[in-house]
Amino acid sequence: MKSKILKLLFLALFFSNLSFSQNKKLDINGVWSDINSGVENAVAIISEQNGKVIFSHYLEWKGQKFVESGVGKRIGNTVEYTVDVTLPIEGWATQGTHVLTLSEDGNTLEGAYKDNKKREGTIAFKRVR
């Protein structure tokens, strides 16, 4: 009887810890490397406070500099924000929306973008710090 009670207690503790870890909100604040093909010196800084997300992004493409920033929200592990380009590359969009999903380990953000030139594509970032 005692061993059955101990087993039940162990299982209850195990599953309560498993449930807790699955519901834990992972931190997204920090520096993220842009891991999209063709870009160089690419970095994003993400700041989150109370579900509000502030996104800043710098990259170089074929020697040209590009800067965008935006504000959005986070719901669970989905981050969505609208960006405005402050230092454009000729022919590129000047506004857009990113919808990213945080990986289970909290080290990558992957998703899609849509821009004001009616283009869509994939976008990804890997945590640096």
TORGU-913097 format. One record per residue (C-alpha): x, y, z; residue in one letter. Coordinates in steps of 0.001 Angstrom, whole numbers, plus 500000, padded with zeros to 6 digits. Example, Ala and Ser with C-alpha at 12.3 -4.5 7.8 and 13.67 -1.06 7.14 Angstrom:
REM residues 2
512300495500507800A
513670498940507140S
//
This chain:
REM residues 129
500000500000500000M
502789502395500932K
504602501769497638S
501370502449495691K
500951505781497460I
504577506687496753L
504139505777493075K
500985507913492845L
502722510827494526L
505671510499492165F
503393510412489110L
501386513401490354A
504581515376490951L
506013514360487576F
502922515384485620F
502475518630487537S
506076519582486698N
505566518581483075L
502431520699482859S
504194523646484529F
507141523527482134S
504832523434479105Q
502961526528480312N
506087528505481203K
506411531622479064K
509854531815477495L
511673535141477459D
512202536709474006I
514063539841475127N
517504540156473651G
519667540039470569V
518725537742467707W
520752536848464617S
518941537100461290D
519514533660459721I
517867534381456378N
519880533654453252S
521752536436451498G
521939538880454391V
525093539941456230E
525745541681459552N
522097541071460309A
520771541438463819V
517435542036465501A
516771543370468980I
513504542353470576I
512013543878473689S
508836542582475304E
506946544036478213Q
503463542901479250N
502773541357475848G
503885544437473860K
506770543684471516V
509224546232470137I
511336544999467225F
514432546620465658S
516260545062462724H
519494545903460891Y
520940544027457932L
523186544469454934E
522386543022451526W
524957543251448741K
526635546088450646G
523432548080451117Q
522196548925454621K
518632548321455749F
516870549281458992V
513312548572460086E
511494548732463381S
508054547951464623G
505632547331467419V
503289544446467994G
502127541855470455K
502831538400471738R
500195535795472403I
501664532594473788G
504612531694471591N
503400533718468606T
504882537150468011V
503248539516465516E
504307543057464708Y
504120545666461964T
507352547227460726V
508243550495459047D
511507550742457138V
513598553748458168T
516631553010455972L
515365551312452803P
517092549429450027I
515938550610446609E
513155548367445308G
512450546771448666W
509260547269450635A
508897550068453142T
506307548452455431Q
505292544966456423G
504054542500458980T
505964539619460578H
504312536654462302V
506822534463464112L
506604531385466321T
509037530818469163L
510575527343469240S
510007525118472263E
513583525670473450D
513216529459473052G
516194529787470715N
514592530418467318T
511812532573465951L
510498531423462585E
507589532494460483G
506467534644457604A
506409538225456426Y
504025540141454185K
505028543512452793D
503407546519451183N
504574545354447754K
502293542307448071K
505215539935448642R
505314537122451171E
508102534903452377G
509756533162455278T
511819534871457951I
513854533426460824A
515989534548463737F
518240532677466168K
518909533850469707R
522376535303470274V
521974536580473864R
//
